[in-house]
């Protein structure tokens, strides 16, 4: 059995979930929604992670404006375990902030990093995968990613191209290259390539290891993190955090660290996974009816098939609709082809035109 006493978990809860408009908004992003069950995506994530570590070793990084929501969804989270970002600066800054805070609690723990808004139903497989990642770190100084075997050509995900096997770690392979969201043609090739997996955005590493990578590959950001660390808990700590964090580069840890590091390995996921990137994802996690429609709420459909229908306040009625998404939400009504679900975020910035 792999020891977990020095393992800390970090949940990144600062995403905007723009493709889930009109339910996901700046006030209430996707991770706080109960899209297909009684619990929010964040609460589901917390329950999975608590199968690995106690809440005392669980940290949540989120925007300061969402702190009340976090406390409502995780009422027993220790107060010092909610790290409030003064500004959105993507995953490199969020993970870096968690790293310098964890450093004050343990000299060199293992850190596990999870997004707050993914769908993972197989808790046993999840636990088995993460314990395997920790076991790799007991013997190797590496940055561990989790790769999910593709079940379809997916243009909305990043991919990992695996290289040679890692000695002493069966099934674990060194990462040859990260591949960003591909075209449809390339996605078909990648899904068929046995060396390729989806990048689940789930990571594991020793805290000192990731800090060394920050210092070497992102020295300006690391300098700001060190100033935050040195002021943490002091009278001027809040001001230092606000000033330094706002000046950090807005970049993901994938771009800033992982794609430039030679010691990244991929552990295969032993669980089905979906990042719930758009409304079309609901047809992969909910069971369609006999016409191929996925429905949440009340729906009356005539000659309507292969649609995603989501409403909570009143019935949605469709006639002759095929392959569409229809959502009746608090901030508006969405109607779009399923094939264009990834573009929904464009609507959040589009001006509303009123006509008589």
Phi and psi in degrees as a GROMACS rama.xvg file:
@    title "Ramachandran Plot"
@    xaxis  label "Phi"
@    yaxis  label "Psi"
@TYPE xy
-77.5652  129.278  UNK-2
-67.951  140.826  UNK-3
-124.668  11.7541  UNK-4
-67.963  -22.019  UNK-5
-107.982  18.9956  UNK-6
-97.3917  128.971  UNK-7
-113.172  145.749  UNK-8
-116.643  140.755  UNK-9
-122.6  125.064  UNK-10
-106.252  124.614  UNK-11
-91.4859  108.195  UNK-12
-117.216  29.509  UNK-13
-102.188  5.5029  UNK-14
-69.9858  160.217  UNK-15
-98.0342  -20.5709  UNK-16
56.5734  44.5225  UNK-17
-64.4046  -25.9989  UNK-18
-78.823  -2.80651  UNK-19
-104.669  21.7561  UNK-20
-63.9562  143.489  UNK-21
-98.6022  14.3178  UNK-22
-88.5977  -45.0981  UNK-23
-81.2742  120.407  UNK-24
-131.153  173.697  UNK-25
-60.9063  -33.1459  UNK-26
-74.3359  -35.2578  UNK-27
-138.119  80.5101  UNK-28
-66.5278  169.148  UNK-29
-51.5104  -39.9595  UNK-30
-64.1064  -17.2082  UNK-31
-97.1174  0.47897  UNK-32
-87.4928  150.987  UNK-33
-103.003  80.9294  UNK-34
-73.9945  -36.5586  UNK-35
-148.809  37.1701  UNK-36
-177.202  179.956  UNK-37
-76.1204  -16.672  UNK-38
-113.353  150.341  UNK-39
-70.275  163.086  UNK-40
-60.6739  -38.7738  UNK-41
-62.8818  -45.4336  UNK-42
-62.5926  -40.102  UNK-43
-60.7152  -42.2196  UNK-44
-63.043  -44.7035  UNK-45
-60.3809  -43.0188  UNK-46
-63.9766  -38.4374  UNK-47
-62.2778  -47.2009  UNK-48
-66.7476  -33.2884  UNK-49
-69.4703  -11.4475  UNK-50
-76.0601  -8.94618  UNK-51
-109.146  -42.8601  UNK-52
-136.823  153.569  UNK-53
-72.8618  162.105  UNK-54
-61.9801  -23.8862  UNK-55
-65.4755  -23.7665  UNK-56
-110.455  26.7191  UNK-57
-113.91  124.107  UNK-58
-114.9  142.73  UNK-59
-120.818  128.222  UNK-60
-108.305  124.55  UNK-61
-154.298  165.04  UNK-62
-64.2883  145.735  UNK-63
-58.3842  -33.9666  UNK-64
-67.3743  -19.3697  UNK-65
-100.112  7.92475  UNK-66
-56.386  -43.8455  UNK-67
-61.4151  -36.9597  UNK-68
-64.9092  -42.5641  UNK-69
-58.433  -46.2866  UNK-70
-67.081  -30.5578  UNK-71
-71.4899  -37.0293  UNK-72
-83.53  -26.4389  UNK-73
-128.372  74.4389  UNK-74
-63.4777  -25.9582  UNK-75
-97.0333  10.4115  UNK-76
-67.8283  123.441  UNK-77
-54.8519  142.535  UNK-78
-56.6333  -40.4991  UNK-79
-75.5996  -2.54371  UNK-80
-95.4174  -0.645455  UNK-81
-99.8948  111.609  UNK-82
-99.2719  116.045  UNK-83
-96.7557  118.597  UNK-84
-79.1296  126.557  UNK-85
-69.2972  -22.6884  UNK-86
-153.05  154.462  UNK-87
-77.1077  117.956  UNK-88
-130.82  22.5011  UNK-89
70.5891  -174.702  UNK-90
-76.9173  -26.5889  UNK-91
-62.695  -48.6669  UNK-92
-65.525  -41.0027  UNK-93
-64.7146  -44.184  UNK-94
-68.2185  -39.1684  UNK-95
-61.1156  -41.5481  UNK-96
-61.5418  -46.0691  UNK-97
-60.3753  -37.9126  UNK-98
-62.5864  -45.1748  UNK-99
-73.9506  -26.0628  UNK-100
-73.1956  -43.4387  UNK-101
-62.7054  -35.172  UNK-102
-56.9376  -31.1704  UNK-103
-73.9388  -12.3971  UNK-104
-107.125  -24.8055  UNK-105
-150.059  139.433  UNK-106
-64.2077  -35.6454  UNK-107
-161.493  73.373  UNK-108
-80.6961  169.244  UNK-109
-85.2131  134.612  UNK-110
-114.084  127.572  UNK-111
-106.157  138.686  UNK-112
-124.807  130.884  UNK-113
-134.526  138.477  UNK-114
-68.8566  156.576  UNK-115
-91.6606  -3.7489  UNK-116
-133.391  33.7471  UNK-117
-104.541  160.727  UNK-118
-104.622  116.024  UNK-119
-137.917  107.937  UNK-120
-90.8616  -26.9657  UNK-121
-87.9581  91.7693  UNK-122
-67.5978  -37.8097  UNK-123
-63.2222  -46.0606  UNK-124
-63.4348  -36.9826  UNK-125
-62.2963  -49.0258  UNK-126
-61.639  -42.5622  UNK-127
-61.8342  -41.9836  UNK-128
-64.5239  -45.4708  UNK-129
-71.9233  -33.4902  UNK-130
-66.7438  -33.8463  UNK-131
-66.0364  -40.5509  UNK-132
-61.555  -42.3566  UNK-133
-64.6496  -39.192  UNK-134
-61.0923  -37.6065  UNK-135
-60.4952  -41.6927  UNK-136
-72.09  -18.9291  UNK-137
-70.0919  -22.2348  UNK-138
-117.664  -16.5988  UNK-139
-135.395  145.222  UNK-140
-90.9625  96.4549  UNK-141
-146.371  166.928  UNK-142
-105.463  120.202  UNK-143
-103.366  130.954  UNK-144
-113.036  161.8  UNK-145
-111.021  126.022  UNK-146
-111.062  136.997  UNK-147
-109.429  127.9  UNK-148
-64.0651  124.815  UNK-149
-62.0394  140.018  UNK-150
-108.449  -3.25403  UNK-151
-166.803  160.65  UNK-152
-69.3137  119.661  UNK-153
-125.522  118.467  UNK-154
-88.3874  -9.53711  UNK-155
-93.5062  -1.84352  UNK-156
-110.774  156.773  UNK-157
-86.2762  155.856  UNK-158
-121.111  157.38  UNK-159
-119.258  127.701  UNK-160
-99.1331  115.441  UNK-161
-84.4271  149.102  UNK-162
-110.506  -132.469  UNK-163
-73.0209  154.388  UNK-164
-63.2208  150.582  UNK-165
-86.6151  125.796  UNK-166
-63.6168  131.2  UNK-167
80.8926  7.43239  UNK-168
-138.624  82.5139  UNK-169
-54.4656  132.871  UNK-170
85.076  -15.0071  UNK-171
-92.4793  135.765  UNK-172
-128.173  152.787  UNK-173
-74.0092  146.241  UNK-174
-83.9688  123.887  UNK-175
-84.7392  -41.0607  UNK-176
-163.527  147.035  UNK-177
-96.209  135.943  UNK-178
-118.994  121.895  UNK-179
-76.4494  178.623  UNK-180
-50.5277  117.202  UNK-181
-90.0224  169.392  UNK-182
-69.1893  168.193  UNK-183
-61.4214  -43.1297  UNK-184
-62.0508  -43.4662  UNK-185
-70.8255  -35.2928  UNK-186
-61.4836  -36.4433  UNK-187
-62.0011  -43.6217  UNK-188
-65.9338  -43.3529  UNK-189
-65.46  -38.9787  UNK-190
-64.0011  -26.3875  UNK-191
-89.249  -13.6001  UNK-192
-81.6772  117.796  UNK-193
-64.8745  -14.5596  UNK-194
-83.3817  -10.9186  UNK-195
-101.505  141.537  UNK-196
-135.208  159.909  UNK-197
-73.5219  144.49  UNK-198
-85.0281  108.854  UNK-199
-78.7294  -8.32921  UNK-200
71.6828  19.2982  UNK-201
-107.963  128.466  UNK-202
-132.472  160.49  UNK-203
-148.553  140.109  UNK-204
-166.687  164.082  UNK-205
-73.2443  142.223  UNK-206
-61.1195  -41.5746  UNK-207
-65.4997  -32.0739  UNK-208
-65.4792  -48.0857  UNK-209
-67.6153  -32.3437  UNK-210
-67.2983  -37.7866  UNK-211
-63.5962  -37.0674  UNK-212
-69.1113  -39.5204  UNK-213
-59.3022  -46.5065  UNK-214
-62.4454  -37.7617  UNK-215
-82.3586  -38.5283  UNK-216
-103.908  -24.7306  UNK-217
-134.156  63.6058  UNK-218
-62.0911  -35.3606  UNK-219
-66.229  -45.6574  UNK-220
-63.6342  -40.3405  UNK-221
-63.5775  -38.9427  UNK-222
-60.1151  -41.5453  UNK-223
-66.6898  -39.1757  UNK-224
-62.5465  -38.8992  UNK-225
-64.7882  -37.7882  UNK-226
-67.3027  -36.5888  UNK-227
-64.5618  -45.0807  UNK-228
-58.9772  -44.9042  UNK-229
-68.797  -25.755  UNK-230
-96.332  -6.75779  UNK-231
-59.9217  129.482  UNK-232
85.1153  -5.991  UNK-233
-92.0036  172.208  UNK-234
-61.2835  -34.8136  UNK-235
-95.2032  9.73435  UNK-236
-60.0479  -41.6969  UNK-237
-63.8855  -40.3014  UNK-238
-66.9517  -39.7867  UNK-239
-64.5882  -43.8028  UNK-240
-59.1403  -48.5834  UNK-241
-61.5927  -43.6349  UNK-242
-69.4709  -48.67  UNK-243
-73.041  -38.5365  UNK-244
-66.3733  -40.6384  UNK-245
-63.8316  -23.6137  UNK-246
-94.3603  0.277691  UNK-247
-74.337  152.776  UNK-248
-65.6037  141.036  UNK-249
-91.8445  95.8999  UNK-250
-152.949  148.025  UNK-251
-79.7168  158.163  UNK-252
-67.6714  -25.6907  UNK-253
-62.2001  -51.9581  UNK-254
-68.0583  -46.1674  UNK-255
-73.8857  -32.6356  UNK-256
-123.422  -59.4867  UNK-257
-63.4163  -42.2695  UNK-258
-70.0116  -12.4928  UNK-259
-109.352  -1.22091  UNK-260
-98.882  139.823  UNK-261
-85.4007  -9.3282  UNK-262
-112.971  37.1557  UNK-263
-95.753  134.028  UNK-264
-126.282  159.296  UNK-265
-121.257  128.096  UNK-266
-100.828  128.255  UNK-267
-70.8402  136.566  UNK-268
-72.1514  134.818  UNK-269
-101.072  33.2126  UNK-270
-151.304  149.368  UNK-271
-68.2982  148.657  UNK-272
-147.143  145.751  UNK-273
-147.193  135.823  UNK-274
-88.7603  3.45251  UNK-275
48.8482  52.7345  UNK-276
-78.102  -18.1722  UNK-277
-158.516  173.783  UNK-278
-60.4975  -29.9618  UNK-279
-64.3827  -18.1019  UNK-280
-64.7279  -22.8466  UNK-281
-62.4998  -28.7804  UNK-282
-73.9324  -8.83785  UNK-283
-94.9217  -17.7934  UNK-284
-114.783  -11.9445  UNK-285
-117.655  152.261  UNK-286
-83.6673  123.948  UNK-287
-67.9702  154.886  UNK-288
-81.3111  -173.35  UNK-289
-66.6381  -16.2686  UNK-290
-96.9268  3.37562  UNK-291
85.6047  4.41567  UNK-292
-84.3382  138.977  UNK-293
-103.383  120.773  UNK-294
-126.407  129.702  UNK-295
-121.379  122.234  UNK-296
102.02  -156.629  UNK-297
-102.788  133.26  UNK-298
-140.746  132.999  UNK-299
-117.073  114.404  UNK-300
-122.895  132.279  UNK-301
-120.332  123.494  UNK-302
50.9481  40.1694  UNK-303
-121.405  130.24  UNK-304
-148.125  158.545  UNK-305
57.5845  39.5448  UNK-306
-114.943  160.418  UNK-307
-109.755  116.713  UNK-308
-117.681  123.472  UNK-309
-137.646  119.132  UNK-310
-155.45  156.587  UNK-311
-130.069  -25.1402  UNK-312
-94.7961  -38.0149  UNK-313
-148.517  160.823  UNK-314
-63.3063  146.572  UNK-315
-107.942  128.743  UNK-316
-116.309  130.503  UNK-317
-128.812  146.961  UNK-318
-133.991  119.646  UNK-319
65.4422  30.6577  UNK-320
-102.581  130.085  UNK-321
-137.03  128.317  UNK-322
71.5758  35.0315  UNK-323
-119.112  161.225  UNK-324
-110.208  129.403  UNK-325
-129.506  120.139  UNK-326
-131.279  127.541  UNK-327
-106.622  103.047  UNK-328
-119.738  174.237  UNK-329
-66.8879  -22.5613  UNK-330
-104.815  6.68698  UNK-331
149.852  -174.283  UNK-332
-118  131.774  UNK-333
-110.889  130.994  UNK-334
-135.864  118.047  UNK-335
-156.939  156.233  UNK-336
-64.302  144.296  UNK-337
-58.7899  -33.3097  UNK-338
-64.4511  -15.7925  UNK-339
-112.846  21.6811  UNK-340
-59.8965  -32.6211  UNK-341
-68.0755  -14.8422  UNK-342
-92.6503  -0.923185  UNK-343
-58.0988  -31.0412  UNK-344
-60.3354  -22.1622  UNK-345
-61.8246  -27.8312  UNK-346
-71.3314  -23.8448  UNK-347
-66.8358  -29.3798  UNK-348
-96.1758  -9.69317  UNK-349
-71.8115  136.269  UNK-350
-70.4534  146.437  UNK-351
-89.8265  126.195  UNK-352
-106.866  126.303  UNK-353
-101.794  134.813  UNK-354
-132.479  146.495  UNK-355
